[in-house]
């Protein structure tokens, strides 16, 4: 990022003499808006840069798009500083440029159409009841349109997971389907902890606790300061009835998020009560986390 801004600044310095012109040009027929644009865009970008030092301007798409557009147009003015950027369009350059532009328009148009269809399916999923078969069906249609969206995989897996948690004769089948979608989400985005957590939960739910530990460990590795991730790790140890190991996770989760953290608060009381009753494993090892 520093290099991008640095090169842009160097380009503005090189462009400035040609954009400034001379006093005799003011009001004449050769007057252009180059000076006004270079000066205005430069000052505007500096203002955005300074403001971004204490705010999250670039997290707002409109601001980021405006900044990139100004940077691009400002960089294009460098062509007025030297003739080395000017190329004479031959007889073959214009048709080639037209073909490139047409290909770009076709590609961007098709991508926009796919995203519009995906957006429509996702909105229909939001309108359906939470975790219902109707929502799953709409999410599957969205995934069929855009099979590279890990968030859709997670949403489908979470719907199957919730349905499985309600019990019933087919709870194992629903949990297996949830694991399939969580696994797809992991393959599409291996840096997100959500699918790892839910995959581990499904393994615990299916009494395959010996296989779930690596998934919870990976989730904590990816999100070591996430209060919900740490609370989920505590729930994993509660599932194992290892209350001594579960307690530090809930305590650390509460230190990170004291308010609006009912899982850790409620389960910490349960864990403490079980340990007082002597039902926990007091020889359990401390969790492998960096304490503040």
C-alpha positions in Angstrom: 0.0 0.0 0.0 2.8 2.4 0.8 4.5 1.6 -2.5 1.2 2.4 -4.4 0.8 5.7 -2.7 4.5 6.5 -3.2 4.5 5.8 -6.9 1.4 7.8 -7.3 3.0 10.7 -5.5 6.1 10.5 -7.8 3.8 10.5 -10.8 2.0 13.6 -9.6 5.3 15.4 -9.2 6.3 14.5 -12.7 2.9 15.5 -14.1 2.7 18.8 -12.2 4.9 21.0 -14.6 2.9 19.9 -17.7 -0.4 20.3 -16.0 0.3 23.7 -14.5 1.0 25.4 -17.8 2.1 29.1 -17.8 0.3 32.3 -16.8 -0.2 33.4 -20.4 -2.3 30.3 -21.0 -4.9 31.4 -18.4 -8.1 32.4 -20.2 -6.8 31.5 -23.6 -8.0 29.1 -26.1 -5.6 26.4 -24.9 -6.9 26.4 -21.4 -7.8 22.9 -20.1 -8.9 21.4 -16.9 -5.7 19.4 -16.4 -4.5 21.6 -13.6 -7.8 21.7 -11.8 -8.1 17.9 -11.9 -4.6 17.1 -10.9 -4.8 19.6 -8.0 -8.3 18.6 -6.9 -7.7 14.9 -7.1 -4.4 15.1 -5.3 -5.8 17.1 -2.4 -8.8 14.8 -2.2 -6.7 11.7 -2.1 -4.4 13.2 0.6 -7.5 14.0 2.6 -8.8 10.4 2.3 -5.3 9.1 3.2 -5.1 11.2 6.3 -8.7 10.3 7.4 -8.0 6.6 6.8 -5.3 6.8 9.5 -8.0 7.1 12.2 -11.1 5.6 10.5 -12.1 2.8 8.2 -12.8 4.7 5.0 -11.6 1.9 2.7 -14.0 -0.6 4.3 -16.8 1.4 2.7 -17.0 0.3 -1.0 -18.1 3.7 -2.2 -15.1 5.4 -0.7 -12.7 2.7 -1.9 -14.1 2.8 -5.5 -13.9 6.6 -5.6 -10.2 6.6 -4.3 -9.2 4.0 -6.9 -11.0 5.8 -9.7 -9.2 9.1 -8.7 -5.9 7.3 -8.5 -6.4 5.8 -12.0 -7.4 9.1 -13.6 -4.7 10.9 -11.9 -2.1 8.4 -13.1 -3.4 8.8 -16.6 -2.3 12.4 -16.6 1.3 11.3 -16.6 1.0 10.9 -20.4 1.1 14.7 -20.7 4.5 14.9 -19.0 6.4 13.0 -21.7 5.8 11.7 -25.2 7.1 8.2 -24.4 3.6 7.1 -23.3 2.0 8.1 -26.6 1.6 5.4 -29.2 0.4 6.0 -32.7 -2.6 3.8 -33.5 -1.9 1.7 -36.5 -4.4 0.0 -38.8 -4.4 -3.1 -36.6 -4.4 -1.5 -33.1 -7.9 -0.1 -33.3 -9.7 -3.3 -34.3 -7.6 -5.1 -31.6 -8.6 -2.6 -29.0 -12.3 -2.9 -30.0 -12.1 -6.7 -29.7 -10.5 -6.4 -26.3 -13.2 -4.0 -25.1 -16.0 -6.2 -26.5 -14.5 -9.3 -24.8 -14.3 -7.4 -21.5 -17.8 -6.2 -21.9 -19.1 -9.7 -22.5 -17.1 -11.2 -19.6 -18.2 -8.5 -17.1 -21.8 -8.7 -18.4 -21.9 -12.4 -17.9 -20.4 -12.1 -14.4 -22.8 -9.4 -13.5 -25.7 -11.6 -14.7 -24.5 -14.6 -12.6 -24.0 -12.4 -9.5 -27.5 -11.0 -10.0 -29.0 -14.5 -10.1 -27.0 -15.5 -7.0 -28.1 -12.4 -5.2 -31.8 -13.2 -6.0 -31.4 -16.7 -4.6 -29.7 -15.5 -1.5 -32.4 -12.9 -0.8 -35.0 -15.7 -1.2 -33.1 -17.8 1.3 -33.2 -14.9 3.8 -36.9 -14.6 3.4 -37.4 -18.3 4.2 -37.7 -19.5 7.8 -34.4 -19.9 9.5 -32.6 -23.3 8.8 -35.7 -24.5 7.0 -35.7 -26.9 3.9 -36.9 -24.0 1.8 -33.9 -21.9 2.9 -31.6 -24.8 2.1 -33.1 -25.2 -1.3 -32.6 -21.5 -2.2 -29.0 -21.6 -0.9 -28.3 -24.7 -3.0 -29.5 -22.8 -6.1 -27.3 -19.9 -5.2 -24.3 -22.3 -4.8 -25.1 -23.9 -8.2 -24.8 -20.5 -9.7 -21.6 -19.5 -7.8 -19.8 -22.6 -6.6 -16.8 -20.6 -5.3 -18.7 -18.8 -2.4 -17.6 -20.4 0.9 -20.2 -18.4 2.9 -23.0 -20.2 1.0 -21.4 -23.5 1.9 -21.3 -22.5 5.5 -25.0 -21.4 5.5 -26.1 -24.7 4.0 -24.1 -26.7 6.4 -25.3 -24.7 9.4 -28.9 -25.3 8.3 -28.4 -29.1 8.2 -26.5 -28.9 11.5 -29.4 -27.1 13.3 -31.9 -29.6 11.8 -29.8 -32.5 13.0 -29.5 -30.9 16.5 -33.3 -31.1 16.8 -33.0 -34.9 16.9 -35.1 -37.3 15.0 -34.5 -40.6 13.3 -32.4 -39.0 10.5 -30.2 -36.8 12.7 -27.1 -38.7 11.7 -27.8 -38.3 8.0 -28.4 -34.5 8.5 -25.2 -34.2 10.4 -23.3 -36.0 7.6 -24.8 -33.6 5.1 -23.7 -30.7 7.2 -20.2 -32.0 7.4 -20.1 -32.4 3.6 -20.9 -28.7 3.2 -18.6 -27.6 5.9 -15.8 -29.5 4.2 -16.5 -27.7 1.0 -16.4 -24.4 2.8 -13.0 -25.4 4.3 -11.6 -26.2 0.9 -12.8 -22.9 -0.5 -11.6 -20.8 2.4 -9.1 -22.5 4.7 -8.5 -19.3 6.7 -12.0 -19.1 8.2 -12.6 -20.7 11.6 -16.4 -21.1 11.2 -16.5 -24.3 9.2 -13.8 -25.9 11.3 -15.8 -25.2 14.5 -19.0 -26.6 13.0 -17.3 -29.7 11.5 -15.9 -30.5 15.0 -19.3 -30.0 16.6 -20.8 -32.5 14.1 -18.2 -35.0 15.0 -18.9 -34.6 18.7 -22.6 -34.9 18.0 -22.0 -38.2 16.2 -19.9 -39.5 19.1 -16.7 -39.3 17.1 -15.0 -37.1 19.6 -11.6 -38.6 19.0 -11.7 -37.1 15.5 -12.9 -33.6 16.4 -10.0 -32.3 18.4 -7.9 -31.3 15.3 -10.8 -29.2 13.9 -11.3 -27.3 17.2 -7.5 -26.7 17.5 -7.4 -25.4 13.9 -10.3 -23.0 14.6 -8.6 -21.6 17.7 -5.3 -21.3 15.7 -7.2 -19.2 13.1 -9.2 -17.2 15.5 -7.3 -17.1 18.9 -9.0 -13.9 20.1 -12.6 -14.9 19.1 -14.7 -15.2 22.1 -17.2 -17.4 20.4 -14.4 -19.7 19.1 -13.1 -20.1 22.6 -16.5 -20.7 24.0 -17.0 -23.5 21.4 -13.8 -25.1 22.5 -15.1 -25.1 26.0 -18.3 -26.7 24.8 -16.2 -29.4 23.2 -14.6 -30.3 26.5 -18.0 -30.2 28.2 -19.1 -32.8 25.6 -16.1 -34.9 26.7 -17.1 -34.3 30.4 -13.7 -32.8 30.9 -14.9 -29.9 33.0 -11.4 -28.9 34.3 -10.2 -28.4 30.8 -13.4 -26.6 29.8 -13.3 -23.9 32.5 -10.3 -21.9 31.3 -11.8 -21.6 27.8 -15.0 -20.1 29.2 -13.1 -17.8 31.5 -10.9 -16.5 28.7 -13.9 -16.1 26.4 -15.6 -14.0 29.1 -12.5 -11.8 29.5 -12.6 -11.1 25.8 -16.4 -10.5 25.7 -18.0 -9.9 29.0 -21.4 -8.7 27.7 -23.6 -10.7 25.3 -21.7 -13.9 25.9 -24.4 -16.2 27.4 -22.7 -19.5 26.4 -19.6 -18.9 28.4 -21.4 -17.3 31.3 -24.0 -20.1 31.7 -21.7 -23.0 31.0 -19.0 -21.6 33.4 -21.6 -21.9 36.2 -22.4 -25.4 35.1 -18.7 -26.4 34.9 -17.9 -24.9 38.3 -20.9 -26.8 39.8 -19.7 -30.1 38.3 -16.2 -29.6 39.5 -17.5 -28.8 43.0 -19.3 -32.1 42.9 -16.1 -33.9 42.0 -17.5 -35.0 38.6 -14.8 -33.4 36.5 -11.3 -34.5 35.6 -9.1 -32.2 37.7 -5.9 -33.5 36.1 -6.8 -32.1 32.6 -4.1 -30.0 30.9 -4.6 -26.3 30.5 -5.7 -25.2 27.0 -3.0 -24.2 24.6 -3.9 -20.5 24.2 -2.0 -17.3 24.7 -3.4 -15.7 27.8 -3.6 -11.9 28.0 
